[in-house]
Amino acid sequence: MEVSMKKDSKENFILWLKKVDGQIKELINWIKLEKDPIDIIKLAKSVKHSYDGFYRMLVIGHLYGVIELIEKSEKIDRKWLVKLFQRILEELE
């Protein structure tokens, strides 16, 4: 289900949070499984661009640094990344 909205509304935001929640859980699993960082970047960027509204900045700010870290680093502190994404999930609940 593609959720991309031009207008901000409570209903649209809740739909988007549900989508992002699943994508972030998938990111956590990929990091734990040590998937290819390129795949992790693609998924993170799909989260980043999945909602065209003001509220997305509440969550998306957390992803920018992580994407940069993955792109610039050969060795990734995966435990730190998992903790970060778990913190994002806690904020979404």
Backbone hydrogen bonds, N-H to C=O, Kabsch-Sander energy under -0.5 kcal/mol:
donor,donor_aa,acceptor,acceptor_aa,energy
3,V,1,M,-0.5
4,S,2,E,-0.6
13,F,9,S,-2.7
14,I,10,K,-2.3
15,L,11,E,-2.3
16,W,12,N,-2.4
17,L,13,F,-2.6
18,K,14,I,-2.1
19,K,15,L,-1.8
20,V,16,W,-3.0
21,D,17,L,-2.8
22,G,18,K,-1.6
23,Q,19,K,-2.0
24,I,20,V,-3.0
25,K,21,D,-2.2
26,E,22,G,-2.0
27,L,23,Q,-2.4
28,I,24,I,-2.6
29,N,25,K,-2.2
30,W,26,E,-2.6
31,I,27,L,-2.6
32,K,28,I,-2.5
33,L,29,N,-2.3
34,E,31,I,-1.2
35,K,30,W,-2.7
39,D,36,D,-0.9
40,I,36,D,-1.7
41,I,37,P,-2.7
42,K,38,I,-2.3
43,L,39,D,-2.3
44,A,40,I,-2.7
45,K,41,I,-2.7
46,S,42,K,-1.7
47,V,43,L,-1.8
48,K,44,A,-2.4
49,H,45,K,-1.8
50,S,47,V,-1.5
52,D,5,M,-0.8
53,G,51,Y,-0.9
56,R,53,G,-0.6
57,M,54,F,-1.7
58,L,55,Y,-2.2
59,V,56,R,-1.3
60,I,56,R,-3.2
61,G,57,M,-1.2
62,H,59,V,-1.4
63,L,59,V,-0.5
63,L,60,I,-1.4
64,Y,60,I,-1.4
65,G,61,G,-0.7
66,V,62,H,-0.7
67,I,63,L,-2.9
68,E,64,Y,-2.3
69,L,65,G,-2.5
70,I,66,V,-2.6
71,E,67,I,-2.6
72,K,68,E,-2.3
73,S,69,L,-1.3
76,I,74,E,-0.5
78,R,76,I,-1.7
81,L,77,D,-2.0
82,V,78,R,-2.7
83,K,79,K,-2.2
84,L,80,W,-2.4
85,F,81,L,-2.7
86,Q,82,V,-2.4
87,R,83,K,-2.1
88,I,84,L,-2.1
89,L,85,F,-2.4
90,E,86,Q,-2.3
91,E,87,R,-2.0
92,L,88,I,-1.5
93,E,89,L,-1.2
